[in-house]
Amino acid sequence: MVYEQWGIGIVGLGGIANTHLTAYRNLGLKVVGGADIDPERVKLMQAQWELPIATTDVESLIAHPEVRIVDVTAPHFLHVREPIFRWAAKYGKALFVQKPLEQYYAKARQLVAIAEEAGIPLMVNQNSVFVPGFQVMERYLREGAIGTPYYCQIENRNWFDLSGHVFYGKQERWVLSDMGVHHFALVVHWFGNWRSAYAIMGRDPSQTGIVGDTWNVMNIRFESGMQACIINNWSYRGHLPRPHSVEEVVIQGDKGAITGTSEGFVLVTAEPPAEVRPRFQGKWFPDAFGNAMLHYIRSLDEGKPYLCSGRQNLQVVALIEAGYRSVQEGREITRKEIMGEDA
């Protein structure tokens, strides 16, 4: 089977690595091993998953001849990821990187430059694009079932306590960069290039385990005329939460609308009048993670372009940058302001 030729080495054995390993095992993908700088975590994950290789020597795992794809689940900071990228470049390995690529556009661009200069493939694991329910929504969109779309709204709200987490939520940027990135990637994939963005945000001071923003609203204008409102509110104490991965998605077109979540939605059309409740299998966790890796392997094996490449993903990270700059400066920010010649 072709998948067995694409050995995966996972770098970073924290919590999200369990989702990756579950997804890969479900699909029969080959995991060569895992690496982490924490020896206790290495022991724990090796025992739990029976990893063929488990080591604190990250470079040795990347250099292993059976590893063809380096799956980077290590924290999304330049000082953590840059050495991993450079080792992948040194040994000519493809990179598959957990989102966000980085919280800051300039730093994300540095990571992309490392891969491009070395000529190695780089895909960002924007798993929202590969969620089974969202893929079905996309099919209806592409087929014109709701006519020409003009508005999309995605709302995610819940209460989050991170007082016990070592690094997550401990930076100046949080919900917009670490959660909103899911939705930014999705709407860019669905609706194309964004033109400008305006954001408001804040934090609930009672969430003492979090340093950065705990709620935000992002309004995005696309070059096509499409508009979107992305709401990520992790300060919500109310009785109707919409937690990740069942955030509500609304897409309105001039001939209908799609309303629902990643686990079920309703398509309403005006011409002809109809109400459709599509059936599909799979959920965000863990299926989207497996779907993303499978897409990458197939594309590499067949020599075809893949979604969410590092270069393409810069537009998504630019939306993160635009959101924080918009709040800081109190104005709408254009894509060209952030990306310059890359826009």
N, C-alpha and C positions, 0 to 999 in steps of 0.2 A: 504494500500500500504506500502511496506517495507520501502520506503524512509521516510515516516512520522515518523518512529521510531527513525530516526537518526537526532535529532535536532542539528542545527548548531548555535554556538555562535561566532560572529565575534569580534575579539579584534583588534581595530585600524580602525577608521572610516574615514581615509583619502581618497584621490582620487581613489585608486585602489579598495577600498571597493565597490564603485559603480558598477564596472565591475563584482565583485563577486555576488552582490545582483541581478544584471540584469540576470546573468547566472542562478542563483538558482531559481529565479522567473520563468524564461522561462521553467525550467525543473520541476517545482512544488516541489522543495525541501523545507524542513521545516527550516526556520530561526527563532530561538527562540528570538534572540535579538543581540544587539551590544553594545560594550563598548569602551570608549576612555577617555583619561585623560583631554581632552579639553571640557569643558561643553557646549561651544557654538556649537562646531561641533556635539556633542551628540544631541542637540536640533534640529539642521539643518537636520541631517540624520533621526531622528525620524519623523520629519514632512514630509520629502521627501519620505520616504519608509514605513511609518506607522509601524515601528518596534514594536513588542509586548513589548519588554524590551529595553530601552536605558538608559545607566548609565555610570557614571564615576568610579564606583566601579567594577574594572575588576575582582577581586576575586569572587564577588558575582555572576557575570554572569557565570564564569567558574564552580562555585559550583552548579548552578541551576540544579535541577534533570532532566529537559528536554534536557539539553545540553549534547550531547554525543561526539560531535566533536568540538574542539576549532580551529576556522579558524583564524590564526595569520596573520593579514595584517599590524601589527605595524612595524615600521622601523627595518631594518635588522641589528641591532647592539646588541651585547651580553648583554650590560647593560639594554637594553629595553626588550629583549626577555627572558632572564634568569628567571625573576620573573614569567612570563607567563608560561614558561615550568614547573617551580616548583609548581605552583598552579594546572596545569593540572596533574602533577604527584601526588599531594596531593589528588586530587579528582578522580583520575583514568580515565581521559578523553583522548580520541584520539586527536592527534595534526595534523593539516593540515597547513603547513607553507609556506607563500609566499617566492619565491626565491629572491635573494640568501639566503640560510640558514644563512650565515654570510659572510663577505667579506674576512675573514682570516681563514685559515684552522684550526689552533689551537683552535680558538673560536668556530668554527662550531663543532669541535669534542667534546667540552665541552657540547654543547647543545644536541648532540646525546647521550652522556653519561647519561645525566639527564633522558632522555626518556627510555633508555635501562635499567638503574638501577631500574627504577620504573615499568618496564614491560608494558609501554603504547605504542600503535602504533604511529609512526611518519612518515608522508608522506610529502615530499617537493613538493610544487605546481610548478613543472617544466612544465608549461603549453604548451611549445613548443612540447612536446611529444604527446600532446592530440589535436593538431591543426588538424581539419578535412583533409585539403589538405596534410599535412605531414603524416597523417595516411594512406592515399591512396598511397603516394609515398612509404611508408614502405612496404605496401602489395606487390607492384611490386618488391621491393628489395628482400623481403623474398622468393618470387616465382622465383627469378632468371631471371627476364625479361631482365636485362642488363648484364647477366653473372656474373662474379666475379668483384665486385666493387674494384677499386684501388685508386680513387681520389674523394674527395668532396670539394667543395668550397661554402662558404656562405658569401655573401657581403651585408652589411647594411651601407648606407651612407646618411647623412642628416645634416642640420644645427640645432643646439639646443641652446636655450638660457634659462638658469636656474636662471637668476639674481633675480627673484621674489620668488624662492622656498626656504623654510625655511632650509631644511636639504639635499635635493637631490643634489648631485654633490659637496657637501661642504667638502668631505673627500679626503684623499690622493689617494684613489682608486675610480675610477668611471666607465668608459665605459667598460673596460674589465671585471670588477667584476659585474657590475649591468646590463649590456646589453649582454656581451659575454656569460654570464652564460646560457642564453636561448639556444645558439648554441652549447655550450659545452655539455649540457645535451642531446641535440638531437643527436649529433654524437656519444656520448658514448652509448646511447640507441641503435642506429643503428649499430654501428661497434664494440662495446665491449671495453675491457680494453685498455687504452692508455699506451704507453710505455715511450714517452718523448715529450717535447715541447720546442719550441724556439719562442721568441716574440720580436717584435720591437714596440715602442709606443712613443707618444709625446702629446703635447697639443698646441692648438692655443691660443696665449696669449691674443687675442682680446675677447675670451670667458670669460669675467671677472666674470661671475656668477658661474664659475666652478673652483674647486681647482685641481682636479686630471686629469688623462689622458683623452683626448678628441678623440684620434684615436689610433688604434692598429691593428697589424697583427699578428696572432698566427698560427704557423705551428705545427701540431700534428702528431706524428707517433703512430700507434696502433700495438698491439702485433700481429695482423693478417697480418701485412704488409700494411694495408690500410693507406693512408695519407690524411690529411685535412688541408685546409687553411681557417681560419676564420678571416674576415675583418670587423671591427666595426669602422666606421669613422663618427663621429658626428661633424666634423669641415668642412663638405663639403658645399661649396657655389655655386656649379655648377648647370647646367640646367637639369641634369639627376639624381635626387635623387632616392634612394631606401630605403625609410623609413621603420622602423619597423611598421607594421607587414607584409610588402610585400618585405622583403629582398630577393635577388636572391639566389636560391639554384641550384647548378650543381653537379650531381653525375655521374661519368664516370665508366663504366665497360668494360670488354673485348668483350661484345656483344651489347653494346648500351649505351644510356645516358638519364638522366632525367634533364630537364632544366625548371625552372619556379619559382613561388612563392607559398605562402600558399593559394593563391586564384585561381591559375590555372597553369598547367604545361604541357609539351609535353614529351612524352616517345618516343624515337627513338630506334628501334631495328635493328640489322644487320642480325639476323637469326631467322625467315625470315625478310626481309626488311619491316619495317612498321613504321608508325607515328601515335601515339595515343594521343588524347586529352581527358583525363578522365573528366567525369562530377561528381560533388559532391556538397553537400550542407554544408553550415556553414563556418564561418570565425574564425580567431584567437580570435578577441574580439567580443562577449563575450564567444563564444561557447567552446573554449579550456578550459576555467575556469570551466564551467559546466561539461564538459566531464571528467576533472580530478577529481572533487569531486564525480561525479557519479561512476567513476571507484573505488575510495576509499571506498565509501559506500557499493558498491556491494561486494568488496573484504572482507571488515570487516564483513559484514552480512553473507557471505558464508564461512568465516574462511580461505580465500585463500590469498596467497602472493599478494602484490600490487607493482606497479612500483614506482620508485623514493622514496624508503624508505630512512630514515635518514642515515642509514649505507651505502646504495648504493650511496647516494648523496655526500658523502665525496669525492668520486673520482672526481666529478664535481668541488667541491670547491678546490680540490687539483690542478686542472688545472688552476684555478684563481691564486692560490699561485705560481704555476710554472711560469706563465706568468710574474708576477711582479719580481720574483727572476731572471728569465732569462734576463730581461732588466737590472736589477741591476748588475748582474754578467757577462753579455755579453756572455752567453753560453747556450747550450741545457740543460734542467733539466729533470731528470727522475722521474717517478711516485714514485719509491721507496725512492728517496731523500726526498720527501714531506711526504709520508704516512708511511714510515718505515714498521713496522710489519703489518700494516693495508693494505698494498699494495697487 
